[in-house]
Every structure is written in C-alpha cells, then in structure tokens.
Amino acid sequence: MSQTLVLHERFYKSLEKASYAAILQSKGFATPAEFLNAIINKLNDEFSFLEIKGFRFLTKEESSRYSQYAAFVDGDNLQHDKIVVFFTPIDSKIGDVIIEQGFMPTICNQMEDHITFLLDGRIRKIAVLTSQINKDNEISTEYNKMQMDVNSLNTLNFDVVPFFPIKNLSTKSRYNSLSEYMEMSEFLQKKLSANAQNEYLKLDSDTLYGDFDISQYEGQFLKSFCFRFLTAMLAGGSDYKYDISNIIRKLNNKLDNQFSNLKNFIDYANNNLITQLHFITPIDDDIIESDDVIDNINDMHRLPEKGIDNTGRKRYKTQKKVRDAVLKNTSYLCDCHDLKHFYFEFIPFL
C-alpha cells in the first residue's frame, strides 16, 4: 500500500514562523517535517484504512480546491472516494474561531464540486486538532465556543482527532437535533455577546431562517454564519425547511462563493432527504468489547488491546464488567464536580 498526505505549502511554511516553531519545539518537534510525520503516524494509528508513508505539496491545480489548512490523502487502497484532512492553526487563542475560519473555504470549494460533500459517506472528512490555545491547552469546564465547534464538526460528519489533546474537551459529542443546537447556541450567546451570529438563526414552526445585518457582511463573519447554518441543517435534517431568502434579497443575488454554495445546499436539502451519516447509530456503537475476561475488577490497570470499530477507526477494547461497575458507582451521571456537563462519554482505562 502506498499513500501520501498532500498538503498546502503555505501550511508547511507557516510552521517555520517563530511563534509556531517555538510551540512545536516545546512539544518535542525540531522541524516542520518531524511534526508532519508525527501527524501521519497519528492518522495511521487512528484509522485502519490509512498507511501513509510521507507527504508532498499540492500542485497549482490541486490547490484551487484546498485552502491552507486542508489536505487530502492520495494513493492505493483508500476504501473511500476521497479522504480530506483538515488542520487547525498551531498558534491560536481560545476565543478565536479557528475551526470555522480555517475549514469553511475548503468545505465550500468541495461543495462546489460535490454539493453533498458533507453528507456523502464515500468521502471521509478528518479534522486534526493541532492548536495550542493557551499555556495548559485547557478549556473551561463550562460549555464554550471550542466545544460548540467540535460538536459542529461531528454533526457535519467529520472524524475529530486531537493531535494536541485539549483538557476538558470532548471530541466525540454532536448535536442530535435542531432544538438541541438552538438551545446551546442561545446558551453560548448569553455567555459571550461576541457570538452575535447565533441571533440570526430563527426557528419559526418547521422552518429555520437565516438573516443578519448587512453591515456584518464581511470577512470572518461570513465563514462563521455559513458554518453555523450548515450545522443547524445537519442537526435538523429533513424534519425542517431552510430559508436564507432575506440574505439573498439584501445582497441582490450577488453572493460570494460561500453563500452561493450554502444556497445550493439549501435548495438540495429542501427537495431531498438529508440526515447525519451516523444519526441512527447507537451511542455506544464505537465501543469494542474485549474477549479477555477480568475476574477481579481491581485488575484493570493494564494497557488494553486495540480493535477496529465499524467506521474504520482503531479503538481500545473495553471491559464490560469494569464499565458497568464504574457507571453504577456514579449513578450513571457525569462524574465531574458539578454534574452539569452537556456530554457524557466513556473513556477506557489505560
């Protein structure tokens, strides 16, 4: 098997910047090439269908469809029509919309070629979290913008892989309904007024309307708005209709690439059945049970075996006896100090 990670040369050159280089060196990576090879090893370790041997840069023709923070896998035995890999900026701050701004240009370009890019299970979409957001790479235990964006990625059918792990961040949670997404958007809006775009998603009966003040039609706001509306659409699926006609009127149909593709996807969604790829999958579908039986529940501190779940991701095998005992001891609630988290996930013992 011969596979190559094909990335933008601008991303590679950004790793040579003093601020980026300092972060990478603090993580033990002496050169950008060493860092990228570590990402390749991580991808190979996470996915059974990947055996990437190295990387190359996008050609001029290829780069028209991939922005600085996106790449694709080229080679043999991919088991998918296309595998697109996204990165987040190395040097970022917790308040930055690092996912929306970095991912939307490539998402829109891919949708231009294939309007159902986000829905098509034959196209694998992988998001690698490669950001140092603060000294401890830690977010607040309260619900926050970073968690909201990761939930959105899962809802948009991305596999989220934490290369630089972020404390207190769940990388597996998603929005399972439009009402859930709208409630969390409202919660975030109350927490941080800077996230004003959430005010412009209005649910009336069975239709979600998108609108905003024309004065905000610029720069990064557009990426954020499209990212939020696409998330809402995949959370709501075919149970709702979607409408941005007010925006189209305000712009006199002079839509940029992002809104053109959003409009086209809305037209598609309003006339076709759409749903999340894994929406009907049981919540523990990616848990793999070990055949090894533990007689004593205290005999759990050992490195578990790895297996492959039905999505092609490599997972640690779990012990049902251990898991059931832990969940029972916590009354099946999140065991964090305030018991108010929006997610609960099982993490195997290492």
N, C-alpha and C positions, 0 to 999 in steps of 0.2 A: 504494500500500500504506500502510495506517495502523495502526500498532501502538503500544501503550503498556505500560510497565512499571508494574505495580500492586503497591505495597509497603505495609508496615505503617507507620503514622505514628510508632509508637514507635521504629522503626529510625531514621527521619529525625531525631527529637528526640534520640536518643542521640548523633548526630553533633555536636550542639551542646554536649555536655558538654566541660568544659575539657580533659580528658586526650585525648579523641577529636579535638577541634578542633586541638589542638597537633600531633598526628600528621598530620592532613590538611594543615595549613598547611606542615609540614615537607616534605610531598610535593608542594606547589605548588597545593593546593586551598584557595581563600579561603573558600568557603562549602559547606555540605552539598549544595546544588543543583548546584554545579560538580562536586563529587565524583560524584554520582549520574549526571550527564550523561556523565562520563568512563567510568563503568561501562557505560552504554548504548552508547557508542561502541565499547567493547571487545567487548561482546556482538555488536554488528553486524559488527564486524571478524572475529570468530571463526566466526560461523555464517551460511551463505548464505541461510537462510530467515528471518533476522531483519532488520527495518528499523524499529527502534523510534525513535519521534520524540520521546518525552518520558515523564514519569511522573505518576502520581496515587496517592492513598492508597486503601487498601482501605475499602470500606463496612463498616458494622457487620455485615451479613450475611456478607460475604466474609471478614471477619477471623476468623470462627469456625473456619475451616479452615486458616489460615495464622498461624504464630507470628511473633514479632518479626523473626526472621532469614530470613524466606521471602517470596517474591513470585511473581507469575505474569505472563505476557505476554498481553495482550488485544488483539484486532484482527483484521485481514484476512490471508489467505494464510499461515497459520501452518504448514501442512503436518503438523501434529500435533493430536491431540485436545486436548492440554493441554501447556503449557510452564511448568514450575515452576522458579523460580530461588532458590537459597539463598545467603546471605552468611555470613561468619564475623565475630565481633566485632572491631572495629578495634583496640582496646587489649587484647591478650591476652599470656599468658606461655607459654613453650614447654611447660611441664608441664601446662597446662590442657587439659581435654578439650573444646576449643572446638567441634569438629565434632559430637561426639555430643550434647552438651547443646543446641546450637543447632538441630540438624536433626531430632532424634527427635520432638519434639512435632508438627511438620508432617507428617513421614513417617507417624506413627500416625494423624493425622487423615485423611490421604489414603487410607490403607489401610482406614479405617473406611468410606469411601465406595466404595473400589475395592480389594478385597483383593489383587489382583495389580498394584498400583501400581508396585512395584519391577521387575516382570517385563514389563510392557506396553510394547512398543516404540512404541506410538502416543502414549505420554506421555513427553515429553522432560524430563529432570531435569538441571539445570545447577548446579554448585557453584562459586561465585566466591570465591576466597581473598582476603579483604580485611583480613587481620590483620597488625599489626606485632607480631611475637612477641618481638623483642629489638632492640637498637640497630642491628645489622647485618642483621636479618631473615635469620638464618642458623641452620641446624640442624647438629648434629654429623654427621660423615661416617659414624658408626656407625649401625646401624639403630635407629630410635627411634619414639616414640609418634606423632609427627606423620606420619611416613612410613607407619606402620601404618594410621592413619585415612584417609589419602589412598588407599592401596591398597584399603581397605574401600569407599570411595566408588566407585572404578572397578568393583569387584566387584559393588556394588549398582546398577550401570548408570547412574552419574552421569557427565556430562562435567565434568571438573575444569579450571577456568580460573584461572590465577594472575594476579590483578589487581596485587597487590604481590608480585612474584616472591620466592621464598624460596630462598636458596642451599642447594645440596646436596639439594634435594627433587625427586624425580621425580614428575610429575603424571600419568603415563600407566601406571604399573605397577599390577598387580592380582594377586589370588590365583587361581591356575588349578586348585587342588584343595583339598579339605578338609585333607589331610595337610600341605600346604604352609602353610596358615593355622595349623594347630595347632602346627607346628614353630616358626613365627615368634612365635606367642603365648607359647610356652614360653620362647623366647629373650628376649622382652621382659620376662616375669615375672622371670627371673633378673637382668635389668638393673635393674629398678625394682620393688620389692616393693609399691609403692602400687597397682600394676595387678592387685590380687588377684582381680578378677573373672575373669581368664583361668583361674584354678584351678578354676572352676566349670563349665567345659565339658569333659565327659568323653566320650571316644570308646571305645565298647565294641562290638567286632565291627563291625556295619554300622549302629549307632545312636549318634547324638550326644545325650547327656543334658545338660540344663541344671539347675543347682541352686545354692543359696547359703545362707549362714547367715541366718536370719530377722532377726537383729539388723541386717543390712545393707539391709533393705527400706525404703529411704528415699531421697528426693532424687535426686541426680545419679547414684547407683549404678544406679538402675533404667534410666535412659536408656542408660548405658554397657553394661549387661548386654544389653538388647534390641538395641542396635546391633551388639554382638559376635555375638550368636546369629544375627541376620539375615545378617550377613556370612558366618558359617560355613555357613548353609543355602545361600546362593547359590554359595559356593565348592564345596560338596559336591554340589549339585543332587540329582537323583533317584537317585544311587548310594547314598544313605543314608536312614534314617528319623530323625525328630527327636522328642524327648520332654522335656517340662518338667512331667511329672505330679507330681514331688516338690514343685515350687514350688506347683502348684495345690492340693495337699493341705495344705501348710503354711499357705496363705492362706485355706483353707476356701472356695475358689472366689470369694473377694471380690477380684477382680482389678481393677486400675486400667486406664485406657484403653490404656496401652502394652502391658501383659501380655495384655489381652483381645484386642488385635489380633495380638500375637505368637502367641497360642494359635490364633486363627482361621487365621492364615497357615500354622502348622504342620499343622493339620488339612487345609488345602488341599494343602500340599506332599506330605503323606504319601499322598494319594489322586490326585495328578495329576503329570504330567511337568513338572518345572521345570528350567531351565538358564539360564545367563547369556546375555544377548542376543547378545554377540559372542564367546561361548566358543569357537566353532569357526572363528572368523575368523583367518586367518594373522596372525602378529605384526607383519608389515610392511604390513598391509592399508591403513593410512592414509598410506603413502608414495606421493607422486606424482612420477613421473619427468618431467624437463624434456625437451622436444623439441630444445632448444638443445644442440649438441654442443661440448664443450670439447676442443680438440686438445691443449692443454698443461695438465697437472694443476695447475700453479702458478697458472694463471689462474682462481682460484676466489674471489677477494676482491671480490665484487660483490653487490649486492642481488638475490637470486633472485626469480623470478616466483612468484605465488601461484596455486594451483588449489583445487579443491573435491574432497574425498575422498568416499567412498560413504556417509558418515554425515552429510554436510552441513556439515562443518567446513572452514574455509579453512586450507590448509597451504602452506608454502613448497615449491616444486618442488625436487627433489634431482637431483644428477648421479651416475649410476651409476658412472662412471669414478672420480670423486672418492671416493665412498663405499667402493667396493671397495678402493681403494688405502689408505684410512685404516684400514679393518678389517684388511686384510692386514698392515699395518705394526705393528699391535698384537696380532697373532696371534689376532684375534677375541675378545680379552678386554677387560674394562673397563679403561680406561687410567688410572684413579686410582691413587694411590700404593701402596695396599695390596692392590689386586685382590680385595677381599673383599666388594664390594657385592652386594646382593641383586637388583639390577636392572642392565640394560644397555639404553640407548636411544640411537638415532641422533639427533643434533641437527644440522640443516642449517647450513652455513657462511653467515654473514651478511657 
